[in-house]
Amino acid sequence: MTTTSFAKSVSTVLATLILSGWSAPVSADDKVEPPKEQSAQPSTAPTTPAKAASEPTSSVPTVEPVAVEPTPPSEEPTPDPASITEVGVQRLPGSAYPSPQTRGIPYGSLSLTFHGLQWPYMPAMPKGKRFVIGVSGWGWLDTSIEKFLPWSAQRPNFDLANQKYWKEQSRFVLRVTPTYAFDNDWFIQGQAEFVATGDQSIGRDDPTGAGADTDDLFLRIGQWNKWDFMVGRYEGWEVFHLGMGLDQNTFERAGAVAQGADPQISFYGLTDNQFRTAGAVGNMAFHYYPLRILRFELLGSA
């Protein structure tokens, strides 16, 4: 009897436990909430995307448009652009000293002159125009013996007149030639020659011209190899060539002359206009070049 009662008690307990385990999920106090990712409540779903969508908007600051007042018109006129954009300094090449044909003998004194030619010759570049400051020059130093000897030893003061001594002469010229060349071979050219002499005792009024501190100083306008108009201080074209040994501004050119005599070699009707003027006087000349072997100069002083 005891065993049967224990079995019944066990059966009753097991039945109670099974019933309790089966009814546990439906108990209100022990109700389990579903996971968040499987939740069907609409109130919590859009929270995270809405926050993410608002982040880019909050990171970019809003810029308010600024009203720009119109600039009042300037009273000063706008300056024109520069007509010359490139300026060069050039040591003049050999082409700046044209020699269309040899005059006299090759490398002789006549072939080294440029009378009747437009020089320095600096035409425009392929671009059509250019402004160049040409720099050139020349110089020489001459050491010589000067001797005075009377014709007859019987003349009075023979010993005083019989003189022989060494002399030295030097001269250097720096030439600056600004030239603006443009289309159709037109050009405007200026030139200044600055002179340095070795003999500082020679005055600027010396009749030989050796004491001048400026040789050429002129302005010229025209067309290359066609014509030009020239005004300033310069030499006229050479008519009579004297050759080497009688170069301008040298002892040999002056010769053995007495004190106070005019050492210049004169040419009738040409001396006044051929050489450079002194004082407040300048030359004006028109040059015409119809052929390579034919040129004309019309020169006057004012």
PyMOL commands that set and color helices and strands:
alter all, ss='L'
color gray80, all
select helices_A, chain A and resi 2-23+36-38+47-59+94-96+158-161+183-185+251-254+271-274
alter helices_A, ss='H'
color red, helices_A
select strands_A, chain A and resi 87-91+130-148+163-181+186-197+214-223+227-233+283-291+294-301
alter strands_A, ss='S'
color yellow, strands_A
deselect
rebuild
show_as cartoon
